[in-house]
């Protein structure tokens, strides 16, 4: 018999929920700050207000934080209900210090994604990457392109892509067998959500990155027009949503067979 107290002894879901909301709050504040302080030139002459951008930033990430909170807390509540129905003693299991290889892979992936997203990360806090010694040899930043900075300050869709990619990698830990996200509905929803976040991060990140770091250097690539079209075409996002839903259903059916 599975001891549901083992599931309750884990606190990774609480950390994930906290991480999502801290990111949401930081993102909101960063958006307000940069759009309240940067010049029109630095912001690509975008006609907006700091409050509007802060609200949009909050909504972008709360659309992720709210479902994650519901799914993980819902799974914990169901586990608590199961635990109460068992006559098993509750023994707190301290966190394991065993570091699995797949966690190293996750850290490496986050490191790679972070490096290539540095222009957007710094732009969100009001820094041109071209002003950073060493990185200015790799990335475009304040260099003019058609009379405006190559990478404007403020939020980019590449910024959202970076955060979603980190989320997808981070959330994947909830599907590890030893983590005990035992409710098959919660696991299936998480699996579908990870696919959606990953596909969005790829399309939006590659499009923004190629535009600002290759096209603006005068480097033409065969794939960029297709990526640009995919990002701007609403039907593509419908397809992405359908693919994510299909993956979620397949995951659910596979989980049923294992029970």
C-alpha positions in Angstrom: 0.0 0.0 0.0 1.3 3.4 -0.9 1.9 5.6 2.2 0.3 9.0 1.3 2.2 10.6 4.2 5.3 10.3 2.0 3.6 12.6 -0.5 2.7 15.0 2.2 6.2 15.0 3.6 7.5 16.5 0.4 7.4 20.3 0.1 8.6 20.8 -3.4 5.2 21.8 -4.6 5.0 24.6 -2.0 8.4 25.9 -3.2 7.3 25.8 -6.8 4.1 27.8 -6.0 6.2 30.3 -4.0 8.7 30.6 -6.9 5.9 31.3 -9.4 4.4 34.0 -7.3 7.7 35.6 -6.4 8.5 35.7 -10.1 5.1 37.2 -10.9 5.6 40.0 -8.3 9.2 40.7 -9.4 8.1 40.8 -13.1 5.3 43.2 -12.3 7.6 45.5 -10.4 10.3 45.4 -13.1 7.8 46.2 -15.8 6.5 49.2 -13.8 10.0 50.4 -13.0 11.4 50.3 -16.5 8.4 51.8 -18.2 8.3 54.6 -15.6 11.9 55.5 -15.9 13.2 54.7 -19.4 13.1 57.2 -22.3 10.8 56.8 -25.3 13.8 56.1 -27.4 15.0 53.2 -25.1 11.5 51.7 -25.2 11.2 51.7 -29.0 8.9 54.8 -28.8 6.2 52.5 -27.4 3.1 54.6 -26.5 2.1 53.1 -23.1 2.0 53.7 -19.4 4.0 52.0 -16.6 0.7 50.9 -14.9 -0.5 49.3 -18.1 2.8 47.4 -18.7 2.9 46.3 -15.0 -0.6 44.9 -15.3 0.2 43.1 -18.5 3.3 41.7 -16.9 1.3 40.5 -13.9 -1.3 38.9 -16.1 1.3 37.1 -18.3 2.8 35.2 -15.3 -0.3 34.9 -13.2 -1.9 32.9 -16.1 0.8 30.3 -15.2 0.9 30.9 -11.4 -2.8 30.4 -10.8 -3.2 27.0 -12.6 0.0 25.8 -11.0 -1.2 26.7 -7.6 -4.6 25.0 -8.2 -3.1 21.8 -9.6 -0.4 21.4 -6.9 -2.5 22.4 -3.9 -5.3 20.3 -5.3 -3.0 17.2 -5.5 -1.8 17.9 -1.9 -5.4 18.2 -0.6 -6.3 14.9 -2.3 -3.2 13.3 -0.8 -4.1 14.5 2.6 -7.6 13.0 2.2 -6.1 9.7 1.3 -3.6 9.8 4.2 -6.5 10.3 6.7 -8.1 7.2 5.4 -5.0 5.1 6.1 -3.9 3.7 9.5 -0.3 4.4 8.9 2.0 6.4 11.2 3.3 9.7 9.9 7.1 9.7 9.7 8.6 12.9 8.3 11.1 12.0 5.6 13.9 14.6 5.4 14.9 15.8 2.0 17.3 13.6 0.2 20.7 14.9 -0.6 21.1 12.5 -3.5 21.6 14.5 -6.6 20.2 12.8 -9.7 21.7 13.1 -13.1 18.5 14.5 -14.6 18.6 17.4 -12.2 22.1 18.2 -13.5 20.7 18.2 -17.0 18.0 20.6 -15.9 20.5 23.0 -14.4 22.6 22.8 -17.6 19.5 23.6 -19.7 18.5 26.5 -17.5 22.1 27.8 -17.7 22.1 27.6 -21.5 18.7 29.3 -21.8 19.7 32.0 -19.4 22.9 32.8 -21.3 21.1 33.2 -24.6 18.4 35.3 -22.9 20.7 37.7 -21.2 19.9 40.6 -23.6 16.2 40.4 -22.5 16.9 39.7 -18.9 19.1 42.8 -18.6 16.7 44.9 -20.8 13.9 44.2 -18.3 15.9 45.9 -15.5 17.1 48.8 -17.7 20.5 47.6 -18.8 21.7 47.3 -22.4 23.8 44.2 -22.7 26.1 46.1 -25.1 27.2 48.1 -22.0 28.4 45.0 -20.2 32.1 44.3 -20.8 32.7 41.0 -22.6 29.1 40.4 -23.4 29.1 43.3 -25.8 31.4 41.2 -28.0 28.7 38.6 -28.3 25.3 40.3 -28.2 23.7 43.3 -29.8 22.1 45.8 -27.4 22.1 49.5 -27.8 23.6 49.5 -31.3 21.2 51.5 -33.5 19.1 49.7 -36.1 16.9 51.9 -38.3 17.3 54.7 -35.8 16.3 52.7 -32.7 18.2 50.3 -30.4 18.7 46.7 -31.6 17.3 45.4 -28.3 15.0 47.9 -26.7 14.7 48.2 -22.9 11.6 46.7 -21.2 9.7 43.5 -21.8 10.1 41.4 -25.0 8.2 38.3 -26.0 11.7 36.7 -25.7 11.5 37.6 -22.0 8.3 35.7 -21.6 9.8 32.8 -23.6 12.8 32.7 -21.2 10.5 32.6 -18.1 8.3 30.0 -19.7 11.3 27.8 -20.6 12.6 28.0 -17.0 9.1 27.2 -15.7 8.8 24.1 -18.0 12.2 22.8 -16.9 11.4 23.5 -13.2 7.9 22.0 -13.4 9.2 18.8 -15.0 10.5 17.9 -11.5 6.9 17.3 -10.4 6.7 14.3 -12.9 9.7 12.5 -11.4 8.4 9.2 -10.0 9.9 9.8 -6.6 8.2 13.2 -6.3 4.8 11.6 -5.7 2.5 13.8 -7.7 0.3 10.8 -7.5 -3.0 12.1 -8.8 -3.2 11.2 -12.5 -5.3 14.2 -13.3 -2.7 16.5 -11.8 0.2 14.7 -13.5 -1.6 14.8 -16.9 -2.4 18.5 -16.6 1.2 19.2 -15.6 2.5 17.2 -18.5 0.3 19.1 -21.0 1.2 22.4 -19.5 4.9 21.7 -19.8 4.5 20.9 -23.5 2.6 24.2 -24.1 5.2 26.2 -22.2 8.1 24.5 -24.0 6.6 25.1 -27.5 5.8 28.7 -26.7 9.3 29.3 -25.4 10.8 27.8 -28.5 8.8 29.7 -31.0 8.8 33.0 -29.3 12.4 32.8 -28.1 13.9 31.7 -31.4 11.9 34.4 -33.3 12.9 37.2 -31.0 16.5 36.0 -30.7 17.0 35.6 -34.5 15.4 38.9 -35.2 17.5 40.9 -32.7 20.8 39.1 -32.9 21.0 37.8 -36.5 18.7 39.8 -38.8 19.8 43.1 -37.3 23.4 42.1 -38.1 22.4 41.6 -41.7 22.5 37.8 -41.4 19.8 36.1 -43.3 18.6 32.6 -42.4 16.3 30.2 -44.2 14.3 29.3 -41.1 13.6 32.8 -39.7 10.7 33.8 -42.1 8.9 30.6 -41.0 9.5 31.2 -37.3 8.4 34.8 -37.7 5.3 33.7 -39.5 4.6 31.0 -36.9 4.9 33.5 -34.0 2.5 36.0 -35.6 -0.1 33.6 -37.0 -2.9 32.9 -34.4 -3.7 29.5 -35.9 -0.2 28.3 -34.9 -1.0 28.9 -31.3 -4.3 27.0 -31.7 -2.2 24.1 -33.0 0.2 24.4 -30.1 -2.8 24.2 -27.7 -4.2 21.2 -29.5 -0.8 19.4 -29.4 -0.5 20.1 -25.7 -4.0 18.8 -25.1 -3.3 15.6 -27.1 -0.1 15.0 -25.1 -2.1 15.5 -21.9 -4.7 12.9 -23.0 -2.0 10.4 -24.1 -0.2 10.8 -20.8 -3.5 10.3 -18.9 -4.3 7.1 -20.9 -0.8 5.7 -20.3 -1.1 6.5 -16.6 -4.4 4.6 -16.5 -2.8 1.5 -18.0 -0.1 1.5 -15.4 -2.6 1.5 -12.5 
